[in-house]
Amino acid sequence: MNKSDPVLSLTNIHKAFGGVVAIENFSLDLKAGEIVALVGDNGAGKSTLVKIISGVHKPTTGEIRLDGEAVSFSDASSARSRGIEVVYQDLALADQQPVYMNMFLGRELTKPPFGLLDKKRMRRDCQQLVDELDVRIPSATSTIRDLSGGQRQGIAIARATHWASKLVLLDEPTAALGVAETAKVEKLVASLKEKNLAILIISHSLDQVFRLSDRICVLRRGQQIGVRETAQTDKNEIVSMITGVSGSA
Amino acid sequence: MTTIAARLQRLDLQRSVIYLGFLAIFLFFAITLHGDGFLTSRNLTNIVLQTAPATIMAIGLVFALSAGEIDLSFGSVVAVSALSAAVAMQSYPMAVGVLAGLGAGALIGAINGVLVAYLRLPSFLVTLATMGLFAGIARSMTDLRSIPVLNDTFTGIFGSGSLFSVPSLVIWTVVAVAIGHIVYRNTRFGAHVLATGDNARAAQVSGIKVPRIRLGVLMLCGTMAGLAGLLYAGRLQAAKYTLGESDLMTVIAAVIVGGTALNGGKGSIIGALLGSLLMGMLNNGLILMGLDVSDQMIVRGLIILIAVAVSLRDASR
């Protein structure tokens, strides 16, 4: 496969719920090792788009290609089995369970002959993963509830990158975090590029979008307003694209 | 050494409450009832024998509570399954009786489970209703009559028998607790039960079939109550609609005192065993102290209240 071929390719995606159009004619290519930011006001259709890519919703019309192959996901599990992982805004962590069980939630490792859980290996793999990504937690056996917001976010992102082979979707990864923790999570997200994953990030913080992304895609009321190279645009242009009000200074 | 230290550190107070409480009440009775035969091996064995059905039911309930559901109907299931087994054994071999008893439990569990998992009715209300429904069915099955169980093999295996001089009810308890503990702690099913009770949405987006887990735990509860019914029928050599009637509070108390969270995501099978033994010990000790039935009920209620308050207060830290 050519390296510049898109990992994920969306063509003319259209989604309507009953008579209400949520997404109109959305097209976007995502390449490996690239971070694309999806921005837009509340209700612009960002979450709907994430749900379409992750298999929760099916597009009404349009085509999704993964590594050039047309795909149709019946549910989130089928998207996951194709290497697409989502970090949800609420993180989807089981708070009273240890970190390593969350890391392997729904995909627990077992060992022969009785198919019992291989907790030792899960702990070890989990510890290795959080060390590698520099997510600082007391231990892989810590309970999620005892961790800080940034640590939890780190765990959720580490989990997604561990299982994703192609694409990670991040929904507002730093919305609930303080300044220092935000910086840490941003560093983590940036480091995922080296793993050759494609990353689509939703964020309300334009500062963050400009710090992290390679390209910016703007949605307004379900319509794709445009895609810009981050290096070749500025905040004013993006803001006017988001709001539809031009002529800012 | 280091692993022991790490383990001790991880052993939080909440986990130890049941052990400390168990030890405290045991010591209290051992000292105050020293002359009344509390400490005789015969009396201690009796406690284990008497609590066997409650322990079996408690195991099922740990799974249900851990998954964020509750079962209130298990007391009625005990009566229905004991009567089903007894009636079946009047005209068929023992195996049919055992299947009838366990099958009745599994079936009632499945009814609860389908209503809860697929129609998303609250398990509290569903099982409150089926508790009444099957209590009525148990009464009408034999017109309130008691059915004798005369099959010696059955009463041996499920009641008064023993293997290498270990009473069969002790064997049932040990085997059920061991298997229950392993399934709860060391299988994917156990992990999925905990995840479902902890955060059902997280479990679902992680690919866990949440409805199947909910159905599974309620069927398990029903089946365990069915087994408890067989143990009652075996020990008493008869089945009656009153079996299991008074177990609801005892079993729930045993499970909560044993460290299982009422709202899911956390629990312990070993804790439930100790909780159940604790309830049995209280029963036994209060009788030996010569308290009459009404005083026993008051003291037991107060002790359960204290124990539950301590375990829940600690859990909310």
Contacts between the chains, C-beta under 8 A, distances in Angstrom:
chain1	res1	chain2	res2	distance
A	76	B	205	5.9
A	76	B	207	7.4
A	77	B	207	4.6
A	80	B	207	6.4
A	86	B	205	7.5
A	88	B	205	6.7
A	90	B	201	7.4
A	91	B	202	7.8
A	92	B	199	7.1
A	92	B	201	6.5
A	92	B	202	3.9
A	92	B	205	5.1
A	92	B	206	6.8
A	93	B	199	6.9
A	93	B	202	5.9
A	94	B	194	7.1
A	94	B	195	4.7
A	94	B	198	3.9
A	94	B	199	4.7
A	94	B	202	5.4
A	94	B	203	7.0
A	94	B	265	6.7
A	95	B	198	6.2
A	95	B	199	6.6
A	95	B	265	7.4
A	96	B	194	7.6
A	96	B	198	5.0
A	96	B	261	7.6
A	96	B	265	4.2
A	96	B	266	5.1
A	97	B	191	8.0
A	97	B	194	6.1
A	97	B	195	6.6
A	97	B	198	6.0
A	97	B	265	7.2
A	101	B	191	6.2
A	101	B	194	7.9
A	101	B	195	7.6
A	105	B	191	7.9
A	105	B	195	5.8
A	105	B	202	6.9
A	105	B	203	7.1
A	105	B	206	4.2
A	105	B	208	7.4
A	106	B	192	7.5
A	106	B	195	7.6
A	106	B	203	7.1
A	106	B	206	3.4
A	106	B	207	4.0
A	106	B	208	4.8
A	107	B	206	7.5
A	107	B	207	7.2
A	108	B	188	5.0
A	108	B	191	5.4
A	110	B	188	6.6
A	115	B	187	7.2
A	115	B	188	7.7
A	116	B	182	7.1
A	116	B	186	4.4
A	116	B	187	6.1
A	117	B	185	8.0
A	117	B	186	5.0
A	117	B	187	6.4
A	117	B	188	6.7
A	117	B	190	7.9
A	117	B	191	6.5
A	119	B	186	7.5
A	141	B	10	7.4
